[in-house]
């Protein structure tokens, strides 16, 4: 019984895209801060990018997943970039709190760049057994204890991008560390993931632009998942968007830019059986740019 309970708890804590299995902090509006998923974006702009976000997943569930992030990246030189990030994932009795530091190297081509990035990260994975219950009265395995482990990990990123397009590949959890929270619990391996993404911005009218993008997510622990995204921008100040995530949700997005600030909100309409118990997921982000060239707005941060 305890073994099965622990497996369920770990899956609940580490699954952030759907119940099948992703072990990484997840966002519906990742296209507005791609650095968090691909370190090759660090320093890809000639200004500093700061972003904070918060996600409340599966509203209506008790102890549903919540994720908060704070990140920033900037160009150190013309061909180098640095980035930093903090994040917190919590689901019921489990939590992951950590940080990351990134380095990227950019090789210029004619009107484009090829970028390589590497993130080193460290987080504390914790299980609060005081919040667990079983069908065994007085089960000593779940009484009065918080167990945790410090876990190091790494992410590799590759990016080819121009002013209006990008193609990227990211491989999080390269090391595949095992999380072992004691003799009463089975170890859980941090599974390597693969993210392939791409997007292009089209001008469809004087004041309107269309930006479709895709992200393909694969891991041995879950079925392949595809995100199909589309965003319409009006005067480069206001946007509305839609995303469909196979096997999980449809997402509506809207946002606005005011001077150096940007704000976005998204709502996930769950398409799985969870929709019988949850009204959906909410997410917000706030961005700030330092040294932003207002006369020449870039496509991606």
N, C-alpha and C positions, 0 to 999 in steps of 0.2 A: 504493500500500500504506500509506504513512504517513498519508495523509488518512483512509483507512478506519479505521486503528488509532486515530487521535485521536478520531474520532467515537464509536467504541465506548467509549473511556476516558471521554469526557465524559458519555455516556449512563449508564455505570455509576456515575459519581460523583454525578451529579445526580438519578438516579432513586432515590427513597426510598420510594415506595409500591408500585410494581411496575416491571417492566422497560420499560414503555411510556413512562414519562416524567415524573415530577414533579421539580422542581428545588429543592424546599424541604425543610427538616428535617421529619421525619415522626414521629408517635407514634400508637400504638394507643390510649393512654389520654388523648388530648387533651381529653376532656370534664372531666377533673379539673384541667386548667390551660388553659382556653380562651384566656387572655390571649396565649399564644405565637402563636396563629393569628389573633386578632382584637383589635386594640389598644383597641377600644371597651370591653373588659372592665376596663381599667385603672381602679382606684378604684371599681369597681362595688359593693364591700362596705365596711362601716364598720370594717374591720380590715385589717391588712397581711398579704399572702399571699406567702410565700417557697416556691419549689419547685425541686428538683433532680431530674434524670432521666437515665437512661442506657438506650440501646437497642442491642442486638446483633442485627443483621438477618441472616437466611439463615445460621444456624449450620451449619457444615460446609463452607462456601465458604472458600477461601483469600482473604485480604484482603477479606472481606465488609464491607458498610457498618456503621459504628458511629456513633452520635450521642449527644452529651452536651449537656445544657442546664442553665443556672442562671438563674432569673428571679425577679422580685418586683414587686408593684404595690401601690399604696395610694391612699387618698383624700387629696388636698391640701386641698380644701374640700368642702362639701356637693355642689357641682356640678362638681368637677374631679378628675381622677385622673392619676397619673404611674406609669410603669413602666419597668423596665430588664431587659435580658436579655443573656446570653452563650451562644454555642453553638459546637459543633465537629462537623463532619461529615467522616468519613474513609472512603475506599474505595480500597484499593490505593494506586496512585501519586498519587491526587488527594485534595485536602482543601479544606474551606471552614471558616475560623475567623473569627468576627465577633461583633458586638454590636448592640444596638438600644436606642433610647430612645423612649418613647411618651407621648402626651398625649391625654386623653379629656375631653370635655365632656358632662355629664349634664343632661337636661331632665326635671324631675319631672312626672309625671301622677298621677292618682288611683290609688294602689296599684301604680304602674309607673313606669319611667323609659325615656326615649329617649336613647341615647348615641351620640356620634360620636367616633371615635378615629383617630389618625394616628401611625404609627411611622416613624422614620428609622433606617436601619440601614446598617452598613458592614461588609464582610467582605473577607478576603484569599482569593482562589482560587488554588491552587497545583497544579502538575503536576511530579512528581519523575520526570524522564526516566531516572534511573539504575535505576528499577524496571521499565522497559519493555523488551520484547524483540520483535524482528521476525524474519521469515524471510530477512532480508538481513543477512548477516554484516558487522559493522563499520559498520552504518548510523549515519552521523554525526548524524542527526536525533534520536536517542534516547540519545546518550552524555553522561554526566557533567554534567547540568545540572538545576537546579531553577528553573522559571520561574513567576512569579506576577503577579497583578494585584489592585490594590485596587479594589473595586467598591462604589459607593453604591446604595442602593435604598430603597423606601418601601412602606408598606402602609396602606390605608384600611380602616376598620371602621365598621360600623353595627350597633346592637344595641337591641332593645326587650325589656325584661325585667321580670318581677315576682318575687315570692317563690317561686313554684312553676313558672315557665315562662320561656322565652327564645326569641327569633327573631333571628338574626344574619346579616350579610353581610360578608365580608372580601374584599379585592382586594389580594393581595400582588404584589410586583414591578411596581409601577405604571410605573416609569421604563423598564423593559425595556433595561437596559444590555447592551452587547455585551462579552463576555469575549474578549480577543485576546491569546493567549500567545506571539506571535512569528510570524515569516515562514514557519515550517515548519508552522503549524497554522491551520486555518480558524476564524474567529470563531464563538462560540456565543452566541446571544441569550438573556438571562434572560426567559422567557416570562411574560406576565401570567396569573395564576390567579384563579379565582372560587370562593369557598367560601360556600355557603348552608347554614345550620344551624338546628335548632330542637329543643326538648325540653320535657317536662312531667313533673312529679312527682305521682303518685297515691298516696293512702293506701288500702291494700288490707286492712289489719288494724290492731289497736292498736299492734303493734310492727313492722309491715312496710310498706314503701313501694316502689313500682315507678316507675322513671324511664326511659321510652323516649326516644330521641333519634335524629335523622337528620343526616347531613351529605352534601351534594351538592357534588362537586368537578369543576370544568370548566377546561380550558385548550385552546388551539388545538393543542398539541403531543401530546395524548393523548385517548383515549376518555373520555367522562363516567363518573365513578365515584361510587357511592352507598354510604355507610356506614349500616347499620341497627344501632342499639345498644339494649341493654336492661340495666338494672341493678336489682337487688333489694337493699334496705337493711334490716338488722335492728337495731332500736333506735338507728338513726342512728350505729352504731358499726362494724358489719361489713357488707361488701357482696360480692356475687358478680355477675358480669356476662358478657354475651356480645355479640359484634359480628360482623357479616358485611360484608365489604368486597368489592363486586363485582369480578370479574376479578383477585382477589388472594388473599384469605385469610379464614379464620374465626378469631375471637379469643376466648379465655377469660380472664377477669379476676377477681381477688379482692383484697380490701384490708381494712384495719382503721384505726380512729381511736383514739388514746390521748391524752387531754387535748388539748394544742394540736398534736399531731403526727398526720399521716396517712401511711400507707404503702400502696403498691399494686404488684401484679405482674400482668403479662399474658404470654400465650404465643400466638403466631400460628401457626395450622396452614395452611401454604401450600396453595392450591388450584390453582396454575398448574403448568406443566411443571417448574418449579424444585424441586418437592417430590421429584423423583427424585434430587436432589443435596443438598438441605438438609433438616434435621430441623425447621426452623421458626425463629421469631424470639422473643427474650426482651426484656422491657422492665421496668424498675422505676422508681418515683418515690418521693420523700420530700418531704412538705409540712410547713410550720410556719406557724402563724397567730399574729400578735401583736395583742393587744387583741380576741380573739375573744369575742363575747357568748355564753357557753356556755348561757345559758337560752333562747336563740332561735337555733338552728342555721340557717344559710342554705343554700340549695340548691346554688348554684354558687360556686366560687372563681374 
